[in-house]
Amino acid sequence: MWRNYHKRRGTCVMLSDSCGRMRSMKNETSIFVRGDANLPRKISPQQPLELSAVPMMSRSAVIAVAIFLVAHLALLIGLTTPEKFVFDEVHYVPAARQMLAPAMSQPMLNPMHPPLGKELIAISIAAFGDNALGWRYPATLLGALAIVAIYLCGLALFSGQGPAIAAALIAGLNQMLYVQARIAMLDIFALGFGLLATAAFMHGFRRERPQALFALAGSLFGCAAACKWSGLFPLGVCIAIVAMIRLMQSWRTLFADPKPDDWYRPDLWPGLRLHHVALCFAVLPAVAYLAAFVPLYGLSLPDLIEAQRRIFADNTTTAIAGHTYMSSWPSWPLLARPVWFLFDKIAEDNVSAVVFLGNPLVLWPALLALALVLRDFVVERRWDAFLIAAFYFGPWLAWALLPRTLGFIYYYLPAATAASLALVYVLRRDGLPRWLLWVYVGVAGIGFAVMLPISAAFIGTSMRTFGRLMLFQSWI
């Protein structure tokens, strides 16, 4: 299957179709596709024709549903172990319980974070009971959706089912997502909504009319921020991308040697106007964000403003006291300091442990892959490398701008999940055998299996095995 595409305005251009005949087209963009009875079809230069679009979309939807079901079932296994609070569940579950009371008691618990994630936990408690399943079930849903979102991002970037599925598998085999999707904390909610929004933005990036997808992205970013303010980081990345491209277009910037895969084009988004940008990336996120507060505060403007002031104060205050597991943002990609969510002695030589660390066979090679991604963005100006780099470095480096000194490696979760896209990008480069990507997926699976005893409390492990898996002193 091939396409012969060419465009000239105001001139007569000779195009060859699949039978070798010559045709003359004026002031038009035509495409000739083998197997289509040699009939030309007009397309937009920013919207390449996809054959059998409807069946392809249907197949993608079926695969997305299958990925969700498999991921969800995998995350549910052993979810209720232990049947007690794990790590920061002690903060968020009581706050969710408070929301279920007939009358809201005071003081409000956990006012330093927006309410949507806690509201989802409260709904789950009402449905499944005030137990470990009720606390953690929503996290498994958003964790499975996060893996589906990586698959959708892969479709947008790589235009192929195989690489997209591989990206979803690598993301799922990274212990960070697995561990965070089995605990009643807020990070997985922000991740799930944020990645779905990122997927919508990536699918709209190369379209002539991206308004609908950008609007969807903005609404989902608002939901991510309504779970935790770190959900604003990828929204900021989108705003920065759109602002930079629009600024370059206003300057009439041109590359000396334009290429089809350039991340910037002077004709990108011809129908996107300033009011569209404001609606998609300001108004809709704000509406989705504020809607999460209505069940708690109604439409009281003073209460809404006070809630935002408290969140801002708590999230921008420099921490004075240290924390056993605190770490700084430069150390997160190196996996220098994990967080022990759980460490219980269950027998003389057995422990039940949950360590938030990440799969070293995924995250350490990802650093090399990201270096190549940056190279292709700078040197080759590739749009896919540009988006991968933006949504990796943006949510990670944003933490460097905050004045607070208290940080944890699980803040690296969005960037670490996006790193799976960088790995697939590199492993499918021209000149590399296609099977290499799937061999690497198998290697990631081995790393996941080795780390599973310290990632899932229901498995348990011996002290000797636990000691072997703690490779560095800083991990203890």
N, C-alpha and C positions, 0 to 999 in steps of 0.2 A: 504494500500500500504506500503510495507516495502522493505528494502534492506539488504542483507547479504553480507558484504564486508570484505575481509581479504586478507592479502598479506604476503608472505614469499619468500625470494629470496634464491634459491639453495636448497629448501626443498620441501617435498611433503605434501600438506595441504588438509585436507578433508573438503569440504563445503557441506552444506545441502541446497537443493533447496526447492521451495514451496511445493513440493509433498513429501518431506521427504527423497528423494533418496540422496545418497552420491556420490559426485564426487571428483576426485583427479586431481588437477591442479598443474603443476610445473613451477616455474619461470614466473608466470603470475598473473595478477590482474584480477579477474572476478567478475561479479555482477549477481545476480539472482533476477529477479523481477517478482512478482506474476502477472499473466495475460499476460506474454510475451512468452508463450509456453515453459517456463523453459529453454530458450536458453541463454547461457552465452554470455555477451558482454564485451569486454575488454575496460577498461577506464583508464584514468590517475588518480592517487590518489589525485591530486590537482584539478581535474575537474570532480566532481561527476556528474553522469548521471541524466539528467532531462527528464522525460517522456513527450512525446508530445511537444517537444521543439518548433517546428514551430508554432503550434496553440497557445501555451502560449505566444510566442513573438508577434504574431498577436494580441492576446487579450490585451497584455500590450500596444501595439502601439495604439489600438483603445481607451483604457482607457486614455492614455496620451493625445491623441488628444481631447477627451471629457473634460478632466481636463483643458486643455489650453483654449478651447472655453468658458467654463463656467466661468473660472477665468477672461478671457479677457473681456467678456461681463459685468461681475460684476464690473470690474475696470473702464469700460467706462461710467457707469451710473453717470450722474452729473459731468463729467470730466471738462466741460468748465466753471464751477462755482468755483471761480470768473473769470471774463474775464479780469483780470489784473495780473501782476506779483505777485507771492507768494514767500516770503522768498528769497532764493538764485537764483530763476529764473532770477532775475535782473542781475546776472553775466553771466549765461550760454546762455540765449536766445540771448542777443546782440552779444555774441561771435559766435553763430550759424548763425545769420543774416550776420555777417561780412564775413563768409565763402561763402555766396551766391552771394556776390558782384562780378561783372565782373572782377575787379582788387582788389586784397587784399589790404585794407587800412592799414595804420600804425598809431599808434602802434597796435600790435596784442592784442586783448582783451582776458582776462583770460589765460595768458600763463603759469600759475602755474599748469595746469592739461593737460594731454595728450588729443588728439583731437577726439578720436573715438566717445565718447558720444555726443559731440557737433556736430559732423558730422551727426550722426543719427537724431538729432533734426533738423539740417539744411535740411536733405532730407525730413523729415516730413513737415517742413514749405513749402518746394517747392511743396509737394504733396497736402497738405490740407489748405495752406494759412498761413499767419502770424497772427495767432490768437491762442486762448487758446487750441483748438483741435490740431493744428499743433505743438505747443510747447510740449504738454504733451503726445501725442499719443505714441511715442516710449517707454515711461516709462511704459505704460500699457502692451505693448508687452513683454518687458523684465521682468516685474512683473509676468505676466502669465507664462512665461518660467521658472522663478525661482520656482514657485509652482510645475510645471511639474518636474523640476530637483529634488525637494525634494521627489516627488513620485518615481523617478528613483533611488535615493539614498535608499529609503525604500525598493525597490525591491532587490537591491544588499545586503542590511543588513539583511532583514527579510525573504526573499524568499517567500513572500506571498502578494497577491493583497490587502487583507483587511488592514494589518498594513501599507502598502505603501500608500494607499488612505487616511487612518487616519492621517498619517504624513503630507500629502499634505494639508488636511483640517485644521489641527492645525496650520500649517505655514500660511495658508491664513487667518485664524481667529485671527492671531496676528496682532494687529493694526499697528505695525511697517512696515511690508511689504505693507499693504494696503495703508497707507499714503504715503510712499515713491514711490509707483508705480503710483501715481496720481499727480506728480509734476515734472517739468523739471529740475531735478538735476542729478548728475552723479552717485550717489551711487547705484541706482537701476540697472544701466547698468553693473557696476562692479559685483554686486550681481548675476544678471542673468547669465552672462558668467561664473563667478566663480563657481556657484553651478552646472551648466551643466558640467564643467570640473571636479568638485569633484565627480559627479555621474559617469563619465567615469572612473575616478581613482578607485572608490570603486568597480565598476564592474570588473575591471582588477586585483584587489588586490589578489584574490584567484586563478587566472588563471595560467596555466602552461606557456602560451605565452601571456603576457599582452601587447606586444609592440604596437599593433594597438590602443587599448584603451588608453594606456599611451600617445601615440602620439596625439590622439584626445584631451585628457586632456590638454596637453601642449599647443596646438594651442589655445584652448579656454581660458586658463589662460593668454596667450598673449593678447587676445582680452580684457579680464577683466582689465589687467594692462594698456591697451591702452585707457581705459575709466578713470581710476583713479589708482594711484600707490598702493593704498590699495589692489587692485586686485592681487598684488604680494604675499600677506600674505598666502593665501591657497596654492599657488605654492611653497612657502617656506616650508610649512607643508609637501607637497608631497616629496620634495627633502630631507627633514630631515628623513622622514620615510624610503625612499629607501636607503639613506646613512647608517642609523642605522642598517637596516636588512642586507645589504651587509657587513658592518663591522663585525656584529656578525657572519655571515657565514664565513668570512675570518678567524675569531678566532676559528672556528669550535665549536661554542657555542651550547650546547644541554641542554634542560630542563630535569631534573631527571625523571619526570613523564609526558612525552609528551601526549597531548590531541588533538583530531581532531579540536577543536575550538581555538587552540593557535594562537595568533597574529603573532608569529614568528615560522618558521620552517626552518631547515637547507636545505631542498630541495625546498624552495620557489623560483619560477621564474628561473628554470634551464637554460632556453634559453636566459635570459636577460643579455646582455653584456654591458660593459662600454660605448661603442659607441651608443648603444640603449638608455641608460640613458641620455647621452649628447644630443642626437638628440631630445628626447622626452621632456626633462625638461630644455634645454638651447637653442638649435638652433631653434626649432619650435616656442617656446614662443617669442624669439627675432624677428624672421621673422614676426610673426603675429603682434607683437607690433609695429615694425618699419613701417610696411605696412600702418598703419593708418596715418603716417606723410607724406607719399608720395604725397597725394593730395595738401598739403600745401607747402612742401619744395622741391618736386621732389626728385631727387637722390643726392642732394647737401650734401656731408658729413659734411662740416663745419656747415651748418645750422642745420642738425640733431643733431650734438654734442652740439651746442649752445642751442638748445631747451631742451635737457636733462639737461644741466647745470642749466638752469633757473628753471626747474621743481624741481630739487634737492635742489637748494638754497631756493626756496619758501616753500618747504615741510619739511625742516630740521631746519628752523630758529625758535628760541625760541620766542614766542609771548610776546610782552611787554605790550600792552594794553589788557584789559580784554574784555569780551563780556557778555551781559546780560544772555545768555543761556549757557555759557560754563560750562563744567563739566569734571571731571577726570575719567579715565578708571575704577578705583575700584567701582565707584558709579553707573555705567551703569546697571549692573544686578539687582540692587535694585530699579531701576526706580526713582532715587532720584531727578533728575533735567530734566524735559522734555524741548522740544523746541516748542515755539508757532510759527508755520508757518504762521498762519493767525488769526486775531481777529478783526472782523468788526462789528460795531453796525448797524443792518439793520432795526430796529424799536425801539420803546420806551423801550421795555423789551426783545428784541430778538437780538441774536448775531449770526454771521456766524464765526465758529471757526474751525481751523485745528491745533491740538496739536499732535506733534510727541512724543508719550509716550510708547505705547505698551499695550498689554492686560495683566493686572495684574494676571488674572486667568490662563494665559499661562506661563508668564515669572517667576512669583514667585514660583509656583510648579516645574518649570523646574530646579530650583536650587537644590531641593531635589533629583530630578531624576538624575541630573548630579553627585551628591555625590554617588549614587548607581552605576552609570556607571563607575566612577573612581574606586570604590571598586571592581567591576567585572573585570576591566582591570588589576588591581594590583594583586588581589587574585586569580581570575579564569583564568586570561590571555586570556580573550575572544577577538577575533579579531574584532567583531562588536562593542564592548564597546571601544576598542582601537581606532578605526576610528572615532567614534562619539566624543570621548574626544579630539582627535587630531584636528578635524575640528571645534570644539567649542572653545577650549582654545587657539589654535594657532592664528586665526584671531583676537581674543580679546586681548590676552596678548601681541601681537606684538606692540600694541600702547604704552605699558609701556616702550618699548625700544627706542622710538623716543624722541628727545630732546625738541621738541616743547611742550609748556604747554597748547595751545589752543585746546580743544577737545569738542566734542558734542556727545550726546547720540546716534545720528544716525550712528556714527561710529561702534556702537555695532550691527548694523543690520545683518551682516553675521553670527555672533555667535548666536544672538537671533533666527534667522531662523533655524539654525542647531539644536537649543535646542528642536525643535519639534521631532527630531529623538530620543533624550534622553527620552522624555516623552513616546513615543510609545514603546521604548525598555523596560522601566520599567513596563508599564501597560500590557505588554504581557508576563510577567514572568510566569514561571511554578507555578501553585497553585492559580493564580488569574483567576477569571471567564472572559471569552472572552468578555462578554457584558460590562465589566467595562471600556474598552478602548472607546467604543462608547458612554457610559454615559459621559465620560470625554470630548469627542468631543462636545457633547451637552452643557456641562458646558462652554467650550471655546466659543461656539456660543452665549451663553447668555452674557458672558463678552463682546464679540464683539458688540452685539446689544446695550448693555448699553453704550458702549464707542463711538458708531457710530456718535451721534450728535456732538461730538467734534473731529471727524476724517474726516468728509465729509462736505465741505462747503455748498453744495446744500441743506442740511437738515435744518441746523439752530437749535438753541435751546434758551431757556429762560436763563436769567442771573441766576435765581434761580437754574435751573438744572445744569448750568455750574459750579456754586459755589459748588454744592453737589458733582460733579464729581472730583473737585480739592480737593482730600482727605488730602493733606498735604500742609503746608505752602510753602515748597520748590517747589511745583508744580505751584505756582502762580507767 
